[in-house]
Amino acid sequence: MRLLDSKLVWRFPSVSSEKMRVFSLESVIEEFEALTNDAGRLQTESLRKILEQNGEAEYLRNLGLGGRTDPESFRACVPLVTHRDLEPYIQRIADGDTSVLTGKPITSISLSSGTTQGKPKFLPFNDELVQSTMQIYRTSFAFRNREYPIGDGKALQFIYSSRQVKTKGGLIATTATTNVYRSEQFKRTMKDIQSQCTSPDEVIFGPDFRQSLYCHLLCGLIYSNEVQIISSTFAHSIVHAFRTLEQVWEELCIDIREGVLSSRITVPSIRSAVSKLLIPNPSLADSIYNKCVRLSNWYGVIPELWPNAKYVYGIMTGSMEPYLKKLRHYAGSLPLMSADYGSSEGWIGANVNPSLIPELATFAVLPNIGYFEFIPLEKPEEQELENIASTIHYIESEPVGLTEVEVGKEYEIIVTNFAGLYRYRLGDVVRVAGFHNSTPELQFVCRRSLVLSINIDKNTEKDLQLAVEEAAKLLAAEKLEVVDFTSHVDTSTEPGHYVIFWELSSDTTEEVLRSCCNCLDLAFVDAGYIGSRKVGTIGPLELRVVRKKTFERILEHFLGLGAAMSQFKTPRFVSLSNSKVLQILCRNVTRCYFSTAYDI
Ligand code: AMP
């Protein structure tokens, strides 16, 4: 893709950088329109390029493509795979083998967040993935900027790198976001298209996320008048940051007043970088202090402390939706804009309709960053349920191409990309909301894996989220909220039953919690669940309330395993195999209730 910014600034030095940005962003939009007008041809072209570049890789050679690069031969020769199938190949790459999955050697390994399966997955990463990341960032930024233009200023970005380790073969293994932040292209693109981060690199790359978070807040406040965007990769990090602000704001004010960094920051590189930005500023400290004191329950803290911020930005869809209520509370009048759709495996689509509320956000697939197929998924009819194995939630048909998907239907995405994944099942379910030119605009539905299933019942993380939302309405009257939640299937007793773990913002009465428990039980509307509950083959749902900060301990547990704060997603289901997380939850249970909703 032709990306113009730096060249144009050089060619037209008299044009202000703001005008320059608008001008070059319009050309990004033009490029996007051209790409999406020609999605079908570009898909065939992308596949050809991928297969030509990687034809010599062992994996492709063994599949007998014999140099053919057309979609029909590709589909006939290359099987659909899951991560488990590719694991041995990726492990060999990590151990130092080359030409296993790609023609050019893989340059690093990405670690997925690991919060879905309980342990991080290894995935190949290379420059092509950085390029597609930048293309997605530029595209959605160009559309955002058209509706919510920003001038020259700064961005308060709650971004964090994760630990980097060397594999046996000498490759760096770290989270995909860290791989992106490390790249020169990322720094250039951020400077070109977006505002500069308020925090120095030492904060982003610091070894202790708590210290980094404190300094992100501090640097954001130092530059409070210049900040135009508040963002993070996933919305969870923004909510987490503002929950922390509620606790440390007075300390932050002291630091700004005295120009001396809190003793809680002990990492020398962070101390030194942030101390350079800190000069005694009593008037700023007073103004922040007074604003914080005046706020009612922190409502609208973002526009209050960052008066020139234009919007809040981050992934707010899928497993991030439960944090939207709190995010709206902090954002007050500021618009929330949901970021793009991707994964450690690679990017899928850009949000080019920024004014849609996060619940309706869509992602236009970029047809030149990979080759995409879609497995049509249909829910079985109620009468078919009993004859279908309990693990089957959807009836699948043959995969279709990018331009063959139908509006309103649900699909699982299959990715073929420039980093060695061929017909890889991503495990996400999406719905086609419409088309942008000839490329589909996708809505994220959920991870495909079932979270709750005992016999014929089938509930996904989306079903769980909806049930929790329904029950949480009973808390709203009490001015309480669910801070976070997860689930478990307890089969240690006969019959097995669902367990929902809740962390609440404060305590409430037994009566309220009993009603919440009954409400949760009734809110799982899957026919298999209702049927099983009625005949007693699934026992009463159990609601376990956990102590405050329990979910923070779970976050710390995952960070200890190498996950990055930037990519963290609370696991919505905890199985027995994830014994450490289950232990953290069970140790912190303060109260538990069994539903009586189906009692006769
Ligand atoms: P990871 O590679 O561990 O960071 O996780 C990638 C997964 O995060 C994807 O497969 C999706 O399930 C989820 N995800 C990424 N972007 C979005 C988005 N915009 N909306 C909803 N879920 C997303």
Boltz pocket constraint, residues with backbone or C-beta under 6 A from the ligand:
constraints:
  - pocket:
      binder: B
      contacts: [[A, 111], [A, 112], [A, 113], [A, 114], [A, 115], [A, 315], [A, 316], [A, 317], [A, 318], [A, 319], [A, 339], [A, 340], [A, 341], [A, 342], [A, 343], [A, 344], [A, 345], [A, 426], [A, 428], [A, 444], [A, 446], [A, 447], [A, 567]]
      max_distance: 6.0
